[in-house]
Structures are given as C-alpha cells and as structure tokens.
Amino acid sequence: MCDTPAERELAEELESVRPESASAYLAALPGARATVLARLWRGLVHEPLPWIAARAPRREGTVLRLADGRRLHGPPSDPWATGTEVAAVELDGVSYDHPALLMAALRVPGGAPFTGELDHSVASLALSRTASRPAGPPMEPWEWEQRSPDGHPYHPTCRSRPGFSAAEQLAYAPEHRPVVGLRLAPVTGATVRGPWPPEWRDGDAVLVPVHPWQAEHVLGGRRTLPGPPGHPLLSLRTLALGSTRTDVKTALSTQLTSQVRDISAYSVDNALATSEVAERVADRLGGRLHIARTLTAAGAGTPDLAAVLRESPYVHAGTDEQVVPVAELPEHFASHSPHERSARITELARLALGVCLDLLDLGVALEAHGQNLLAVVDGEGRPRRLVYRDLADIRISPARLVRHGFPAPPLTGRLLNDDPTVLRRKVLGCLLTGVLGPLAGNTTTLGTVLEAATRDLPPTMGLRALRAEELPVKALTLMRLSREGDQWAMLPNPMTDQQN
C-alpha cells in the first residue's frame, strides 16, 4: 500500500513502464520505510538539532524531549550501525512508521522540504531494491559500482532523486545497470582546460557531454547531438566510457542525496590545476595513493552545462588485482571468513588513515568517502594501494604545502583553506562516515578497528586528534533542515572508551 505522494507517483509510473516490477516495488516499500526511518532516527538522536531540548538514553530505547514539550520515543540507536531498520517512532504516543510522515508531524523549521526528500528517498529506495542483483564477480571493473541498491549507509535521503520518474531511474540509475546514451551540446566560446578530444569538436564549437536527463529537463530548448554510450557509476551523473578508460562527469541540475549535482565555472576553470597539485603531493606517499587524473574540462560558463573528463580509476589495477570502490568492500569481503574479514578491514583502515593523514599533514585534505575512495586489492582480497577520484571538493592548505617544500598552488577561492579544524574535519568526517564506520558496522567494532589501525601510524596532528578527541561527522539531518553548508556532530570516541 502506498502512503505518500512519492510512493503513489512511482507506483503509478511503474505500472505503466514496467508492470512486471510493480508488485516487487510494493513489497519493498515497508523495508525501505524502515531503513530510511532508521537513518532519520540516527540523526535525531545524535545530531545537534536546536529544537531538541534533552535526550534520555534508556535500555529499551531513547526519549527525546522537544523544545515545545513534546516527546519522541524510539529504539536504541548506535551511530555507527549499518543495515538497521526502525519499525516505528512514537511522537507523544502516536506511532509513525514512515519518516516523511514523522517529519511532517514534527513541524520544525525546514521540515516541509525535508519531508518531500524523505518521501522521495523511501520511494526511490524501494524501486532500487527491485533491481536484480548480479550473480558472480564483475566481468567489467565498473560493474563493482552497480551492485548496491541502498546508497549512503547513514544518510536519510540516501536515495532522494526528485525530478526522476520511475522510467528515468530505470534508465539512468547504476543499480539498474543501464547503458546510457550521452548527448553532445555544441558550445561556441566554451571555457576549456586541457586537451579536449578532437572528436568532440565541430569547427569552432566544443561538443560538451550532457546527461540525457539534463538535456530533456534543463536544456530542453538547446540543440544536442548523439553522444557516446556510458555506464553509470556510483555517482549517477558520472559514467564510464567503455573501452576508452575514461570517465565523464556531467552536470545534473537536481538534488541527489543532499546536493545539486551541477558543475560550477570555478570547478571547470581549476580542474587541471587542482589535479596537478594533488598528484604532486600524492607522489610523496611512495606509491600508496594514485590520483585518477583530471584530463580535461569544458563548460559554457553556467553550472548546468559543463563536463569533466578524468582517468578511470580502474587503470591502476595490476596483474591479478582489482580496484573496488570502498563503498562496495563490505560485499567484496563477504566471502571471507570472519577472521579474514576482520583482518582485511583493519588493513584497509590502516592504509586509508595512513594515506589520508599523511596527505593532510602535507597540505591536501581529501573528501575520501565511499564513492571517491577506491582500494586496489590483490587476489586474496588484501588492500594494497588506494585510488582517489573527483577532486572538486578537496581542500588545500597553501601554508602546509609551502612548509613541506611544494610551490604555492596556482589556485584561488573555496578550495584553499589553512584552518586546521576545517581541514581535519574534511578528512576525518568523510573517512569515518563514508569508509570506516560502514566497514565496521557498529561502535564496538569501529573502536577495535581504529585502535588496531592507528597503533603504528606516524604521530601527526591529525592522528593525535583522532585518538584523543570526539569524532567529527557530518550532521546529515541538520544539513538538510538548515539548507546550509557543512554542519557537524561530535560523537563519542570509541577508542577513548576502550582506553578507559
């Protein structure tokens, strides 16, 4: 039964475009509601929401007292648990099993648009779960990116895709494993950085790759030409161009999860310089980290028409090696024994923390979450090296670069920041919520993994903060309600608990 507008809309569309999947969609709705409600409840319990006056953890659950006197009651919430479901949460004795209906009942600032996002998240997650799971190991390396239907393991809008119909999700979303035909938009006077492919030029015009959703819904009045086919990656708007060993990041002017996925003129203008700085600094790490190089970028000067071409991360696999997005490592490790799985997670944590903290000390703060960070694993599943892709949201410290003998970066603007707190939160917040927390799956295991992984690492400032302070994580629910930039929650450090 469909309870909300987004659920009903997708159900009706699915009956029209793929009726054989309609029953599977309806059957998936209760589980999708419980999954998204668990992620919303995590935010309500652990984030600094201004309208929550007090929290009272109890053995049987948690009670939240709102500033207006109302009370929320729900089950215990481990901030690092993954794969959890919450059947219902009570607001002043009224039970809510749907996150959108709960948010509407709360009537808090910013709640109305967030209610719509939660509704979309549930409906799209249910649709994602109708996708048939691939059997056996990937035949093509990019198939690793099309295996999981559930999105970000802690984000309540993990599958929010407003503006995407059921047919468009089936045609473009990676979990449905489509082949997507890109469009090419002729742009005269385009900004181009790097050697733009000659086959994507037409006289004086640059042919900019356009996602077909963008071509129809945003650039509807603009002439486009047929482009190459691509395979959507974990980031829906980025596609692998088959045998070219090149990925193309397209502009998509709609909010996926938590951000509008367009490409600013600033990003186009600084794409190559940013890549060159990151590569130069990564070279200091002795081969532990590869940067998927930005090859070229072009745009029309507006965020809705631009594209970035970069090296596929999969070119960095050697003989008998695979490159796996860290978000997919839980599935990759699933065939290992419990002892082997624990060892692999600790090895990955030691490698990722060592690389990211060393790079931070040198002056580059990666946004190393489960999509952007990939692991090169050998035939036995051991992580050997890392690959990082998509440099648009890293932060660079000019002062640290110069202190370590690098030239000042030829950049200006938002990528540059010398604030040690900003830099440290960028690195640790993404590593914890996008890599290490999901791999551990609960607080106790995360503490054990962090303790073992950090034992022999060099004593950088970042490591000292990680071992002694509360852990910074993005306040994902607060960010959606406030509509502002990065907001933070500080969580108890499970290593400190173990040391005590």
CORQUIPE-V806680 format. One record per helix or strand of 3 or more residues. SS is the DSSP state (hx for helix, st for strand). FROM is the first residue (numbers start at 0). LEN is the number of residues. Records with the same first field share a line. If there is no record, write none. Layout:
SS->FROM-LEN, FROM-LEN
This chain:
hx->4-13, 18-28, 98-8, 110-18, 140-6, 165-7, 173-3, 197-3, 211-6, 241-3, 264-21, 312-4, 325-8, 337-25, 397-6, 419-21, 442-12, 460-8, 475-7, 493-6
st->51-7, 60-6, 70-4, 88-3, 93-3, 179-9, 190-4, 204-6, 223-9, 237-3, 245-5, 251-5, 258-3, 288-3, 293-6, 305-6, 321-4, 372-5, 382-6, 470-4, 487-4
